[in-house]
Amino acid sequence: MTAAPNTASTAVRTLGQPVSRRLGDVLVAQGLITQDGLARAIAAQKGTSERLGSVLLRLNLVAEEQLLGSLSRQYGVPSITVSQLEIDPEALNLVPAQIAKKHAVLPIKRVGNMLTLAMADPTDVFALDNVAFMTNLQILPLVASEVAIREAIERHYEGQTSGITDIVSELNSGASPDVEVVDEGDEAATKIDVFELKESADEAPVVKLVNKVLADAIQKGASDIHWESYEKVFRIRFRIDGVLHEMLSLPKKVEAATISRLKIMSNLDIAERRVPQDGRIKLRYNTREIDFRVSILPTIFGEKGVLRILDKDALQLDLSKLGFDPWALEQFEKVIRQPYGMILITGPTGSGKTTTLYSAIHTINSPEHNIMTAEDPVEYNLKGVNQVQINEGVGRTFASALRAFLRQDPDVILVGETRDLETAQTSIRAALTGHLVFSTLHTNDSPSTIARLIDMGVPPFLVASSLLLVLAQRLGRKICKDCKEPYEVDEESLLPYGHVLTGVGRTQVYKGGGCTTCTFTGMKGRVAIYEIMPVTQELRDMIIKGASTAELRGMAQSQGMKTLRQAGLLKVLFDGVTTVEEVLRVTVAE
């Protein structure tokens, strides 16, 4: 190590200063490499993102100590031999692995408010600013070879990968010989020894791997876990706050045992690899009971498994905390307490419709009400509610369950999804005969729901007389509370996105800076964006007369309805819970 303690002030003083000479010129001037050697290294570097120093080391054109001395002279920063150092674990915890890899930096030690940082490029202002902001410390940069830094990152951070690396190593060490099946068709490919699958799925490393992934997903607040088979790798991804993140890439040979383990846990047939299978897993994690909805699907390179995490403790059933603005909450609470009529909730898969429905049911649930629900699948068990699982294989469809409900003296009916004309007509007739009916539909916004029902074949007069309210919703990511940063924006700059001026002018909004809490995305958690359309008498008259979706939207907006885009932008301006970019991502302009 060539760094001296008295050079700290020099290093700090040289942060971000331009480099006077190129590395190749410095090495040639010192006689450490020839012009021909430099030309060969530059030719090998072309078309890659490798630094020249790394190429020179790879081609054995220069020794690491000579390179470090030249880098130190080039940057005017002390050098350090990373392989000879004992890294402080506390310093490692200050800089996450993904940031260290991204910028090719390695935290060495912390003394007071000074963090010593080994860097491949000490003039990288973005890296310096990022680490300084993240740690809230002054940075003392030392130059080191990129190869040595990356090797040290792999070596020192591997112990922080939640134990999964050790499990994968254990799986690899005890792996059976690779067997390749070539052009034998689907039947031959499925002739796998069931006892062998069962045995491998019950082996300790596989059990540990699956349990560890499930525990990590729960800790990170994931909603889904994807186990994906590809030609040469087996990938695991988590959906966190609506966005997929790659968490792990495993050797292909662990795929069969891992998927078989999931099948055993969810009581599925491990020998059946040709047709899709669905099941459930119930786990106790610490003191929490968590359900996983399991779907296994054959793909061209193996089987893909998706686990939907149903965490009862994470279910938010308080309507006031879902994201309604005061006007929308007042309208929604008013209609869910009506004795009869139909309430429709629309939005794509994963937009939070089930949570809104369950919150409404939870709000009106009392011993005086007989509440019946038909769901596919039943995601959460609600106390005091009679929930029915749809099973089309035995003829228990939404329509048949709904017809049976009407003979069960219900007060409130929840139909998980209006998929066809029969379900729609039965729901509407139930709403007209003294029952409060909740259901969902897949449409883009509230006004287009009317046209969708009429397209399905429901007469306009039935739609007009039964509907109380239509609610469209989306889920947007929230700004992380731990790294929330204010900045100013002019309200008029939002006009091109569909914003309606409120008169606040220039105002303060927020964005996420990125921290360990949100894994440096700046976003943590989700908030619902609602478009509420109460069906007033004026709208009923327009529906009966066959008004277009645009005309219905215009009338609804004149009566106080805010579109999804408008409601989202108001959350940016007045609630400060999300960003303009996130609202634009999950909503469309009208």
Secondary structure, DSSP 4 states (H G I P E B T S, - for coil): ----GGGHHHHHHTTTPPPSS-HHHHHHHTTSS-HHHHHHHHHHHTTS---HHHHHHHTTSS-HHHHHHHHHHHHTS-B--GGG----HHHHHHS-HHHHHHHTEEEEEEETTEEEEEES-TT-HHHHHHHHHHHTSEEEEEE--HHHHHHHHHHHHGGGSTTHHHHHHHHHHTPPPP----S-HHHHHT---HHHHHHHHTSHHHHHHHHHHHHHHHHHTEEEEEEEE-SSEEEEEEEETTEEEEEEEEEGGGHHHHHHHHHHHTT--TT--SS-EEEEEEEEETTEEEEEEEEEEEETTEEEEEEEEEEGGG----GGGTT--HHHHHHHHHHHTSSSEEEEEE--TTSSHHHHHHHHHHHH--TT--EEEEESS--S--TT-EEEE-BGGGTB-HHHHHHHHTTS--SEEEES---SHHHHHHHHHHHHTT-EEEEEE--SSSHHHHHHHHHHT--HHHHHHHEEEEEEEEEEEEEPGGGEEEEEEEGGGGGGGT----S--EEEEEEE---TTTTTSSEEEEEEEEEEEE--HHHHHHHHTT--HHHHHHHHHHTT---HHHHHHHIIIII-SS-HHHHHHH----
